[in-house]
Amino acid sequence: MARKIEFYSQTKRDKVSRQKAVKNKFYCKRPQLLRNKSVLIVDDVLTSGATLAEVASVISRAGANHIKAFTAAVAK
């Protein structure tokens, strides 16, 4: 998984801005490695879930069978 371009922290943005900021910003370099696999996404801080949802979408399109997510913290 890789970002197409760098972007700034999401913590100070509202939900709609976060969703727009991450839309189409990730891609899978080698999707064949994810086909029929179970994948765990690890995120340091869950804010709106926009980044997590976008990454999960990319992984799903690459062909992963199961996707789970773990976050270390949840923002208020």
N, C-alpha and C positions, 0 to 999 in steps of 0.2 A: 504494500500500500504506500502511496506517495501523494504528496500535495502537488498540484499543478503550479501553484505560486504560493509565496509566503503570505500569511495574513496575521493580523494582530489579535491580541487576547479578546475573547468574547465576553469577558466578565462585566464590562461596562456598557454593553449593548442591550437593547430591548429584544424581545423574542423574535419579532419580525426581522429586525436587522441581523440577528444571529443566523436566521435561516437563509437570508439572502447572501450573507457573507461566506457561507460554506457551500452553497449550491454549486455543483459541478467543479469543485475545487480539489477533488480527490480522484485518483484512478488506480487501477491495479496493474502493476508492472508485468506480473506473470500470472494471469488468471487460471492457467492450467494447474497451478499448485493449489488452488482453492476448490476445484471441482470435486464434489462429493465429500467434502471435508467438514468437520466441526471446527468453528472458529470462535475464539474468545477475544473480544475487544476490551482493552484496558484503557480507561480514561482517568486522568488525575482528578479533575473536578467536573461534576455534572452541573451545568447551569440550566439551559433550556432543553438540552438534549438534541439540539440541532446538529452538532458535529457528529455525535453518536449515530443519529438517524441517517445522516448522509453517508458515513463510512459503512454502516450496515447495509445500506442500499447498494453501494458499489460491490461489497463482498457478495451479496445475494446475486447480483447480476453476473458475477464471475462464476457462480455455480455452487457456492457453499450450501450444504444440506442443513446445517444447524448453526445459528449464530447466538452467542450469549454475550452479555456485557458485564463488566465489573468497573465500578468507580470507587476511588478512594475517599471521595468527599462529595457532598452535595451543597451547592451554594444556596444561601437563603434568598 
